[in-house]
Structure formats: structure tokens, C-alpha cells
């Protein structure tokens, strides 16, 4: 039986900070309250927002990245979220057209995803500090890329009814429908920290916040019209090979507030390949489960919990014993914990697992951000020597001491040589970038 493919839409904006996440989550929860099977998706390599989508909809979300993912993987993931759902509410990243310089449709821009799957764009306009001029911005968005269709706009940060009328007057001149307007309200903002939103699992009143967002959306947005305008050109795709080969048959996965940045499609791919994933919490001083044959430490916020991790002797000793006979890999935050020491934001240095020849510091901050294309130096859990990996790096930590990097050779999205990166020592490996696919 052929799966039913749901219509969808993409919530996007001309720039970051316009209110995409607020509108996306409010729409997802409001439509779920109507009894619809709502699914979410996030454009780009963001590993925080999909967890919020899952909380709002009650179903897993996925990342869709036109640069880092090939056609087969993109189509397979989109089919996964669209099959037998009632509607897909996808969320863009940064501005609608923001991406890398490169081949059309392969720039990592949210517009690429809207165009590929035929999802119309619901444009969020932050109209603070402007009125009719907002229409000029919206008009530019409608004409910039002929591949996409903008279904209408939702105004955000509206100061008053008079302000709203002035903005709508400008938009009427270009024939773009206003499908909702959200008044200024600081109370609906989700808490943030240095890598973006505070994680869904750490937002204690998240359910209450989602319900409040849904209330506002129901009052301020034309849900019926939005539902009627959603559409898609997606056709069912075949399942795709795992985006990353499982590191083992039974995988010990660190999962808590210090280790949570793992892409849903990576875990789904491992499970589809027959792997069994068992989670454990380093912050609860739990060692990797002894019946597993590989250990994976994802990224997260170990810099905020460095003291507690340094005191977690059962975890550290168990990790060291595990690594003597089975592979251990760390991504970003996991890489930092596998190193010798980690300096926290206050300048206090904490002893870590000591399994890799690298020391890191969050006190000495420098933003590292961008796509990474890596070639494996030799065989590891990431693949055979010479294997090509596509990933993303986003962190503020710096390396203070290290032996020569020996895990992968890295370029950025444009092909600029970034040198060698990451370390491997025995069965232990780690790197700052997060793998999106091999």
C-alpha cells in the first residue's frame, strides 16, 4: 500500500531572530490540538529545534539540509515525516535564502528545501521599527527565487492596532495576504544560551509554554486558511542506506543535559540497520553499559557541567575500562570530555577522561561555525581510511593543548583547506564536528 504524503509548509523569515521558532511551535501545537497528526522538520544542521518540534507535535522531527545531504537521503527523510501525517510544519534556519556559495539547490538554504518538496513558504515578518516598508521586504522575498511560492505572511512584534493597519496597507499593494499578526509580548520568548535555545529537556515549563503559544496562535492566526494553502510535490521515496554506519551492534549512547546533540536521522539510521541503542547518563555517574560493543558521546554542554563530570568517577573509570577493548567516539562536547582537561567559563580547569591528547577551554571563547567535509586518515568508527564525511561545526570552545591532529583532514564548504582535525588513540576517537552523513 502506498503511503499517503501529507501537504506541508515552511515557516521562514528574511533574517534570524524574526520569530520562526515561536510561530512554528505554536502552529504545531495548535493544529495538534485539533486532532491532526502534525510532523515537524528543521532546515539545516540545527540539533536543538527538532527536540522542540517533537515536544510540540508528539512525534519525531528531522533535519533536512540541501548541502550536507544527498538527494536520496533528503527524499527519504521527507517521506518519513510526510507519510500518513496530516500536515508537515517545517522550520527554516537563518534567513530564507541564506546559505553557502555554491550550486543552485545545494546551498544549504531553507529555500532549497521549500523548492525541492513543493512546500509553500509562510513568511514571518518582524515589523518592529517599520510599517509599510515591510511590504518592500516581503516583495523582494517573493521575487528573489522563482522556484518557491510564498503563501502569505504572519506579522510579528506588532506594536498596536494602528501599527498593524499600516503594515497591512503596504502588503495590500503587493497582493500578499496577511494570515496572522502577533502583538509584542516578551513573555512568550523561549530561554536562550550561547548555542541557541535552552534545550527542550531543560525547559521545565515547556508544556505550559507550548500551550500558551498555541492559545496565541489560535487567537491571532488564520489556521483554516493556512491549512488550505499547504501543499507538496513530494512523491514517496525509497528508504536510504544509513547516513552513518553504526559503530557497533549494541551502542552505548550518552544522553543527559551535558550530552544531547545527536541528529535524529543518525539514530534512526542506526536502528534501521539493526543496531540496538542503550542510553546512559554521565551526569548521573553512570558508566557505559557493559553489554555494549561501542560507545558514542554526542555534543552538548559539558562546559556547563565540567565539575560534576570530573567528579563522576564511576563514569570516567567505566569509560576508560570500556575503551580498552571497544571503540569510543566523541563529537564536539563528547570530544572535550575524552580529552585531558576542560576549562570552564570561570577559568577553573577540570580533569576529564584523559583518553585523547587534547585539552579544551570554554573560558577562551571563539566561535567556530560552518559545514565541514572530512576525509578519514585511517579506519575508525567513522569509516575506512579515505572515507568522506559531511558534517557541521558549531561551538565556542578552543583547544589549548594538543598532540598533532590525526583523525581526519578537513575543508570547509567551499573547499578551503582547514588542515587535520580530531584525534585517535587506540580505540578512542573524537572531533569537534558533528557528522550529518558519510
C-alpha positions, 0 to 999 in steps of 0.5 A: 500500500502506498503511503499517503504524503501529507501537504506541508509548509515552511515557516521562514523569515528574511533574517534570524531572530524574526520569530520562526521558532515561536510561530512554528511551535505554536502552529504545531501545537495548535493544529495538534490540538485539533486532532491532526497528526502534525510532523515537524522538520528543521532546515539545516544542521540545527540539533536543538529545534527538532527536540522542540518540534517533537515536544510540540507535535508528539512525534519525531522531527528531522533535519533536512539540509540541501548541502550536507545531504544527498538527494536520496537521503533528503527524499527519504527523510521527507517521506518519513515525516510526510507519510500518513501525517496530516500536515508537515510544519517545517522550520527554516534556519537563518534567513530564507535564502541564506546559505553557502556559495555554491550550486543552485539547490545545494546551498544549504538554504531553507529555500532549497528545501521549500523548492525541492518538496513543493512546500509553500513558504509562510513568511514571518515578518518582524515589523518592529521599527517599520510599517509599510516598508515591510511590504518592500521586504516581503516583495523582494522575498517573493521575487528573489527565487522563482522556484518557491511560492510564498503563501502569505505572511504572519506579522510579528512584534506588532506594536498596536492596532494602528501599527498593524493597519499600516503594515497591512496597507503596504502588503495590500499593494503587493497582493500578499495576504496577511494570515496572522499578526502577533502583538509584542509580548516578551513573555512568550520568548523561549530561554536562550544560551550561547548555542541557541535555545535552552534545550527542550529537556531543560525547559521545565515549563515547556508544556505550559509554554507550548500551550500558551503559544498555541492559545496565541496562535489560535487567537491571532492566526488564520489556521483554516486558511493556512491549512488550505494553502499547504501543499507538496510535490513530494512523491514517496521515496525509497528508504536510504542506506544509513547516513552513518554506519553504526559503530557497533551492534549494541551502542552505548549512547550518552544522553543527559543535559551535558550530552544531547546533540545527536541528529535524529536521522543518525539514530534512526539510521542506526536502528534501521540497520539493526543496531540496538541503542542503550542510553546512559547518563554521565551526569548521573555517574553512570558508566557505559553499559557493559553489554555494549560493543561501542560507545558514542558521546554526542555534543552538548554542554559539558562546559556547563557541567565540567565539575560534576563530570570530573567528579563522576568517577564511576563514569570516567573509570567505566569509560576508560575500562570500556575503551580498552577493548571497544571503540569510543567516539566523541563529537564536539562536547563528547570530544572535550570530555575524552580529552585531558582537561576542560576549562570552564567559563570561570577559568577553573580547569577540570580533569576529564577522561584523559583518553585523547591528547587534547585539552579544551577551554570554554573560558577562551571563547571563539566561535567556530561555525560552518559545514565541514567535509572530512576525509578519514586518515585511517579506519575508525568508527567513522569509516575506512581510511579515505572515507568522506564525511559531511558534517557541521561545526558549531561551538565556542570552545578552543583547544589549548593543548594538543598532540598533532591532529590525526583523525581526519583532514578537513575543508570547509564548504567551499573547499578551503583547506582547514588542515587535520582535525580530531584525534585517535588513540587506540580505540578512542576517537573524537572531533569537534564536528558533528557528522550529518552523513558519510 
